[in-house]
Amino acid sequence: MNIPQLLANFRGTGPFLFAILPVVVLAAAVVAIPRARRTGDPYRYALLLTETEFLTSWSVLAIVLVGLRPGENPVVRPSTLNLVPLDTIVHLAGSGGDAVANLSLLTGNVLLFAPAAFFLTLRLPKVRIWQVAAFGGGLSLAVEALQLLFVTNRSASIDDVLLNTLGATLGALAARATHALWRRLRAT
């Protein structure tokens, strides 16, 4: 698989998600106005809360749309199941195929869950990292189960769950670092 084939796999999902992103951000800005009035919080704070909620929802929508799209193979076949941990990762990392496409598949699985975990952790600063990782793993497990049961030409793999959970963990850690930086900047 080369880069054009990899991008073709998104078949409208990526452009759709990025097309609605400005609408999501604008809608959150509008919703933040009555929230600020109702709670008495400054608009900036209400906007931050509302944006993180809307962007978390947008990120989860991206996970579901990307995870549940059918595979590209023109011959329709049932999805497959791989329960051997690290099998797909080792195969893609060591195969002689297209290294860029293989790396893109691996990093894509990590990066797909990072935004949802990032915004969720920003919105809920007291949530623990392991809870966000468990949320990411559970959501990934649900998507993989739905792929296996209802989507053709895909492979439900435990490695996807591992990589998605890693992405959720990294997103939560990035949110923690961002939150600490914001507190430091506010203190100065």
C-alpha positions as CSV (number, residue, x, y, z in Angstrom):
1,M,0.0,0.0,0.0
2,N,1.4,3.4,-0.9
3,I,0.4,6.9,0.4
4,P,-2.3,7.5,-2.3
5,Q,-3.9,4.2,-1.5
6,L,-3.7,4.9,2.3
7,L,-5.4,8.3,1.8
8,A,-8.0,6.7,-0.5
9,N,-8.9,4.4,2.4
10,F,-10.6,7.4,4.1
11,R,-13.0,7.8,1.1
12,G,-14.5,11.0,2.2
13,T,-14.3,10.5,5.9
14,G,-11.3,12.7,6.4
15,P,-12.6,15.6,4.3
16,F,-16.0,15.4,6.0
17,L,-14.5,15.5,9.5
18,F,-12.3,18.5,8.6
19,A,-15.2,20.2,6.8
20,I,-17.4,20.0,9.9
21,L,-14.6,21.0,12.3
22,P,-15.1,24.8,11.9
23,V,-18.9,24.3,12.4
24,V,-18.2,22.4,15.6
25,V,-15.9,25.1,16.9
26,L,-18.3,27.9,16.0
27,A,-21.3,26.0,17.5
28,A,-19.3,25.6,20.7
29,A,-18.5,29.4,20.8
30,V,-22.3,30.1,20.4
31,V,-23.3,27.6,23.1
32,A,-20.7,29.1,25.5
33,I,-22.6,32.4,25.6
34,P,-25.7,31.2,27.5
35,R,-23.5,28.9,29.5
36,A,-21.4,31.8,30.8
37,R,-24.6,33.8,31.6
38,R,-26.2,30.8,33.4
39,T,-23.1,29.9,35.5
40,G,-21.7,33.4,36.0
41,D,-18.3,32.2,34.8
42,P,-16.2,34.4,32.5
43,Y,-16.9,33.8,28.8
44,R,-13.3,32.6,28.3
45,Y,-13.8,29.8,30.8
46,A,-17.2,28.8,29.5
47,L,-15.8,28.8,26.0
48,L,-12.9,26.5,27.1
49,L,-15.3,24.0,28.7
50,T,-17.7,24.0,25.8
51,E,-14.9,23.7,23.2
52,T,-13.4,20.7,25.0
53,E,-16.8,19.0,25.2
54,F,-17.6,19.6,21.5
55,L,-14.1,18.6,20.4
56,T,-14.2,15.5,22.5
57,S,-17.5,14.6,20.7
58,W,-16.0,15.4,17.3
59,S,-13.0,13.2,18.1
60,V,-15.2,10.2,19.1
61,L,-17.2,10.7,15.9
62,A,-13.9,10.5,14.0
63,I,-13.0,7.3,15.7
64,V,-16.3,5.7,14.9
65,L,-16.4,6.9,11.3
66,V,-12.9,5.8,10.5
67,G,-13.1,2.6,12.5
68,L,-16.4,1.4,10.9
69,R,-15.8,2.2,7.2
70,P,-15.5,-0.9,5.0
71,G,-12.2,-2.0,3.6
72,E,-11.1,-1.2,0.1
73,N,-10.9,-4.7,-1.4
74,P,-13.4,-4.9,-4.4
75,V,-14.1,-8.5,-3.4
76,V,-16.4,-8.5,-0.5
77,R,-15.3,-10.8,2.3
78,P,-16.0,-11.1,6.0
79,S,-13.8,-9.3,8.4
80,T,-11.1,-11.3,10.1
81,L,-10.0,-11.6,13.8
82,N,-6.5,-11.5,15.1
83,L,-6.1,-12.1,18.9
84,V,-2.3,-12.6,18.9
85,P,-0.8,-9.6,20.7
86,L,1.9,-7.7,18.7
87,D,1.4,-10.0,15.6
88,T,0.3,-7.2,13.3
89,I,2.7,-4.7,14.7
90,V,5.7,-7.0,14.3
91,H,4.5,-8.0,10.8
92,L,4.1,-4.4,9.6
93,A,7.3,-3.3,11.2
94,G,9.4,-6.1,9.7
95,S,7.7,-6.6,6.4
96,G,9.4,-5.7,3.2
97,G,6.3,-3.9,1.9
98,D,5.8,-0.2,1.7
99,A,7.5,1.1,4.9
100,V,5.8,4.5,4.8
101,A,2.4,3.0,4.5
102,N,3.1,0.4,7.3
103,L,4.4,3.2,9.6
104,S,1.3,5.3,8.7
105,L,-1.0,2.4,9.7
106,L,0.7,2.0,13.0
107,T,1.0,5.7,13.9
108,G,-2.6,6.3,12.6
109,N,-3.9,3.8,15.1
110,V,-2.0,5.7,17.9
111,L,-3.0,9.2,16.7
112,L,-6.6,8.4,16.1
113,F,-7.4,8.1,19.8
114,A,-5.1,10.9,21.1
115,P,-7.4,13.9,20.4
116,A,-10.4,12.4,22.2
117,A,-8.3,11.5,25.2
118,F,-6.6,14.9,25.1
119,F,-9.9,16.9,25.1
120,L,-11.5,14.6,27.6
121,T,-8.6,15.0,30.1
122,L,-8.7,18.8,29.6
123,R,-12.4,18.8,30.3
124,L,-12.1,16.5,33.4
125,P,-8.8,17.5,35.0
126,K,-9.3,15.2,38.0
127,V,-9.6,12.1,35.8
128,R,-6.7,9.7,36.2
129,I,-4.5,8.6,33.3
130,W,-5.4,5.0,33.7
131,Q,-9.1,5.9,33.5
132,V,-8.6,7.6,30.2
133,A,-6.5,4.7,29.0
134,A,-9.3,2.3,30.0
135,F,-11.9,4.5,28.2
136,G,-9.7,4.4,25.1
137,G,-9.2,0.7,25.3
138,G,-12.9,0.1,25.9
139,L,-13.9,2.3,23.0
140,S,-11.3,0.6,20.8
141,L,-12.6,-2.8,21.8
142,A,-16.1,-1.8,20.9
143,V,-15.1,-0.5,17.5
144,E,-13.1,-3.7,16.8
145,A,-16.1,-5.8,17.8
146,L,-18.4,-3.8,15.5
147,Q,-15.9,-4.2,12.7
148,L,-15.8,-7.9,13.1
149,L,-19.6,-8.2,13.3
150,F,-20.8,-5.7,10.8
151,V,-18.1,-4.3,8.5
152,T,-16.6,-6.2,5.5
153,N,-13.0,-6.3,4.3
154,R,-11.5,-5.3,7.7
155,S,-9.4,-7.0,10.3
156,A,-10.3,-6.7,13.9
157,S,-7.0,-7.0,15.8
158,I,-5.9,-6.9,19.4
159,D,-3.0,-4.8,18.2
160,D,-5.4,-2.1,17.1
161,V,-6.7,-2.1,20.7
162,L,-3.2,-1.8,22.1
163,L,-2.2,1.0,19.7
164,N,-5.4,2.9,20.3
165,T,-5.0,2.6,24.1
166,L,-1.5,3.9,23.7
167,G,-2.8,6.8,21.8
168,A,-5.4,7.5,24.4
169,T,-2.7,7.4,27.1
170,L,-0.4,9.7,25.2
171,G,-3.3,12.1,24.6
172,A,-4.1,12.2,28.3
173,L,-0.5,12.8,29.2
174,A,-0.3,15.7,26.7
175,A,-3.4,17.2,28.2
176,R,-1.8,16.9,31.7
177,A,1.2,18.8,30.4
178,T,-0.9,21.4,28.7
179,H,-3.0,21.9,31.9
180,A,0.2,22.3,34.0
181,L,1.5,24.8,31.5
182,W,-1.8,26.8,31.6
183,R,-1.6,26.9,35.4
184,R,2.0,28.1,35.3
185,L,1.2,30.8,32.7
186,R,-1.8,32.0,34.8
187,A,0.3,32.3,37.9
188,T,2.7,34.7,36.2
